[in-house]
Amino acid sequence: MLTKNTNEAVDTELFPGKIAIVTDSPSINDDNFHSSDHLVEKYGDEKIIHVTWPEDFLAHQDKMIDTGSVLAADSEIEVLIINQALPGTNAAVDKFKETRDDVFIIHCTIHEAVEKATARANLIFQPNELDMGPAMVRQAKKQGAKVFVHYSFDRHMSQRILFGRYSLIKEACAAEGIELVTSTAIDPASEAGVAGARQFILEDVPKLVAKYGEDTAFFCTNCTLQVPLIKAVVDSHAIFPQPCCPSPFHGFPEALGIETGGAHSDLNYIINEASRIAAEKNMTDRLSTWPVSASMMFTNASAEYAIKWIKGLVPKTGIDDRVLENCMNAYVKEVVGEGVEVEMVSCIENGITYDNFKQILMGYLDF
C-alpha cells in the first residue's frame, strides 16, 4: 500500500502573473480535467485559470482557436499549460502567439506531429508511449496473458507515436509467445458518437473472451473507452494491464463503482477500494496501472517548473533537466510518499533528439 507523505513542507509563495491551464472536458478524460485542482487549492483560482477544450473538438476546431484568442487577451497570463494537446492545438497556439509570444507554453500528451509541436511549445510532457508498449506486454505476461487484444481506430493509428508503439507491441508479443489480436474499435469522435463506441466495447470484449479464453489481455488507445473496457474485462474475468493514460483514477473508479469526490478523491482510497473490489470479483492481480496519475503529475510538475521560470530561477531558454526531475519527484512524493520511481528521457524522432520533449515511464501497481 502506498502511504501519502504529509510531513513535507509545501511552498505556497505566490508568483507574478497567472497560469492558464487548458484541459479536456471530464467526459473525455477525468484525470486531465481534474489535474489543475491541486494547483487551484495551492495558489487560488485568481492565479490558476482553468478552461476546457470543446467536447466535440474535431467538429469544432474553430472553438479551439477561439480559446487561444481569448486566453491571449489576458495580459497577466505568463504560462499556458495544455493537457492534453488534442488535434487542433497547434492552430490554437498559433492564434495565441499572434498576441502573446512571451509566454512559457507546455503541452501534455501531444496528438500532432512532433516537429510541429516542439516548435510551438517550450516543454512537452508525454508518457513514454513507445517503451510503454513492450512494458505493458511484459506486464500482461506476468498477469498470465496468452492473448493480447489491441483496440484502436484509423485516427489514432495515423499518429506516428501510437502506430510506432503498436509495432513494438507486435514485436514484444512475438518475443513473449503471446498471440496479438488487432481489433478496430469505433472512434468516439465518429458519427456513432461516444455511446456507440462504448457499446461496441461492451459487446465485443465478451465475444473475444469466449473465443480466446479468460487469459486475454485488453488495451485500448482511447480515453473515452477505458470505462466500458474495464467493466467488460472484469465481467469476463479477463486481464487489463493498464489504461491508455496509466493512472488509478483513469477509468477504474467509474468502472468499479468507487465513490469519488471530497475525501474519496485520495489516491490511496482509490487504490485500496480497487484492490478490495478486485478481490471480491476474483480479479486480484488481473488489473493494473501506474501508481500515480501521469496526467496530474504533468500538469503539476510543469506548473511548478514554469513558476521557477517566471521567477528567473531556471534559464529562459532550454530546459534544466535536474530541476524538472525534482519538480516531478516532489509532486509524486507529496501525493504518495516514497517508493515510486519516475524515468525521464528526451524524445528521439527520426534521429533527432528533442530536448524540450520529455517522455516518462513508471513501474506498475497491481490491484
C-alpha positions, 0 to 999 in steps of 0.5 A: 500500500502506498502511504501519502507523505504529509510531513513535507513542507509545501511552498505556497509563495505566490508568483507574478502573473497567472497560469492558464491551464487548458484541459479536456472536458471530464467526459473525455478524460477525468484525470486531465480535467481534474489535474489543475485542482491541486494547483487551484487549492495551492495558489487560488483560482485568481492565479490558476485559470482553468478552461476546457477544450470543446467536447466535440473538438474535431467538429469544432476546431474553430472553438479551439482557436477561439480559446487561444484568442481569448486566453491571449487577451489576458495580459497577466497570463505568463504560462499556458499549460495544455493537457492534453494537446488534442488535434487542433492545438497547434492552430490554437497556439498559433492564434495565441502567439499572434498576441502573446509570444512571451509566454512559457507554453507546455503541452501534455500528451501531444496528438500532432506531429512532433516537429510541429509541436516542439516548435510551438511549445517550450516543454512537452510532457508525454508518457513514454508511449513507445517503451510503454508498449513492450512494458505493458506486454511484459506486464500482461505476461506476468498477469498470465496473458496468452492473448493480447487484444489491441483496440484502436481506430484509423485516427489514432493509428495515423499518429506516428507515436501510437502506430510506432508503439503498436509495432513494438507491441507486435514485436514484444508479443512475438518475443513473449509467445503471446498471440496479438489480436488487432481489433478496430474499435469505433472512434468516439469522435465518429458519427456513432458518437461516444455511446456507440463506441462504448457499446461496441466495447461492451459487446465485443470484449465478451465475444473475444473472451469466449473465443480466446479464453479468460487469459486475454489481455485488453488495451485500448488507445482511447480515453473515452473507452477505458470505462466500458473496457474495464467493466467488460474485462472484469465481467469476463474475468479477463486481464487489463494491464493498464489504461491508455493514460496509466493512472488509478483514477483513469477509468477504474473508479467509474468502472468499479463503482468507487465513490469519488469526490471530497475525501474519496478523491485520495489516491490511496482510497482509490487504490485500496477500494480497487484492490478490495473490489478486485478481490471480491470479483476474483480479479486480484492481480488481473488489473493494473496501472501506474501508481500515480496519475501521469496526467496530474503529475504533468500538469503539476510538475510543469506548473511548478517548473514554469513558476521557477521560470517566471521567477528567473530561477531556471534559464529562459531558454532550454530546459534544466533537466535536474530541476524538472526531475525534482519538480516531478519527484516532489509532486509524486512524493507529496501525493504518495510518499516514497517508493515510486520511481519516475524515468525521464528521457528526451524524445528521439524522432527520426534521429533527432533528439528533442530536448524540450520533449520529455517522455516518462515511464513508471513501474506498475501497481497491481490491484 
